[in-house]
Amino acid sequence: MTQEPETRVTFLGTGTSVGVPVPTCDCRVCFSDDPRDSRLRPSVLLQWGEASILIDSSPDLRAQALRHRIRRVDAVLYTHAHADHILGLDDLRLYNWKQGSPIPAYGNPETLDALRRTFWYVFEEEPTQSTRPAIETHPIESAFALHGRTVVPLPLKHGPLPILGYRIGAFAYLTDVSEIPEPCYPLLQDLDVLVLDALRERPHPMHFSLDQAILQARRIGARRTFFTHMTHEVHHATISAKLPQGIDLAHDGLSLLVPAVTGEAP
């Protein structure tokens, strides 16, 4: 087995469905001058070799692409079909024009069915004079190869909704999660970087709270854990000071290198 090149992980957005600041709010986080308290809707960009892969296409994708100079999108891995994770799909047509090919979209069957309903005009067979994205959907239920890597889907629960997290090499991304089923834990061993949902300090039926996320991070035992999908109740500097060693809050624009690994993810 050969050693893989490093993976660059860029946090495009670390906020919730309404982002931070919240337009109707006057709290200290929404008026913070700390740029780490400003959060677009959730997504990450993964890059290795020549590959450029999105996890989710948030409503802020256009702004994220401009901010981070995203020049190509080779695939999108969808966690689930809530609005804050899919509504940027239409902006993928810009990459169709540039790349001259459809973009593959991966997700569980429920998510892909919801994409087809939400973006009905994208998947119509009737010809049109309007421009629309070219998307190829790929339902996944087991590990698959993507640009020389193995992607391991992780079945999770978001309240009652079945969703997916993803593991690629020594990196795993688990957003919008309230329960990690027992069969997933063996798939999360020996991680260098874990990204985990941590909505706020107060409990929520659809997401891990900060305390719940800390417990999960300790159980999984990644070398580095970063929390994401945070509301305006999370003041970056204040909460960061309370976190255990090895656990940090992510922030928009944070970029990490995940070291090369020998072999593939389990």
Residue, then its C-alpha position, 0 to 999 in steps of 0.5 A: m500500500t502506498q502513502e496518500p497525499e494530504t487532504r486539505v479541509t476548508f470550513l466554508g460555513t460553520g453556522t446553522s440554518v439561519g447563519v450568524p449573525v441572525p438578521t433579527c437578533d441584537c445579541r453579543v454574538c450577532f454584533s461581535d467584532d470577532p470574525r470567528d463569530s460570523r458563520l455561513r451555512p454549513s459546508v466543507l471543501l475537501q481537496w487532494g491531488e487535483a480533486s475538489i469535493l464539497i460536502d453539501s451545497s449550502p445556500d451560501l455556496r456562491a459567497q463561499a466559492l468567491r471567498h475561497r476561490i473555488r475553481r472546480v467542483d468534482a463531486v458533492l457528498y450530501t449529508h441530508a436534504h434540509a434547506d441549509h445543506i442543499l439550496g446552493l445546488d443551482d450554483l453548481r451550473l457555473y462549474n458545469w459550464k467551466q468543466g464541461s461535464p455533469i457533477p456527480a452528487y452522492g447521498n442516501p436514497e431519501t436525500l437524492d429523492a428530496l433533491r429531485r423534488t426540490f430541484w424538479y427543473v434540474f431533473e426534467e427530461e424536457p428540453t429548455q432554453s433556460t440554463r440549469p445544473a447538470i447533476e448525476t445522482h448516485p445513491i450510496e449504501s456502502a463504501f465507494a471510490l472517489h478520485g482515488r480515495t475510499v469514501v465511507p458513508l456513516p449512517l447517523k440520526h438527525g432526530p428521526l431523520p436518517i442522514l449520512g456522515y462521511r469518512i475519508g482516510a483519517f478525516a470524518y465529518l458528522t454534522d446535524v447529528s443527534e445519535i451515532p448508532e453503535p455500528c458506526y463507532p468501529l468506522l470512526q477509529d484512528l481518526d486524525v480529524l473529527v468534525l462534529d455537530a455541536l449546536r449550543e449549550r442547551p439541549h436540542p432534539m435534533h442536534f448534539s449539545l456542546d456537552q453531548a458533543i464533548l462526550q462523543a468526541r472523547r468516546i471516538g478519540a480522534r487526535r483533533t476534534f472540531f465542532t461545527h453547526m453552531t448557533h448564535e448562542v455560541h460565543h467563540a472566545t468564551i466557549s473555546a476557553k471551556l473546551p478540553q484539550g484536543i477539542d476546538l470550535a471550527h470557524d469559517g475559513l479555517s483550513l487544515l491539512v489531514p496527514a497522509v495515511t497508509g492504506e484506506a479507511p476501515 
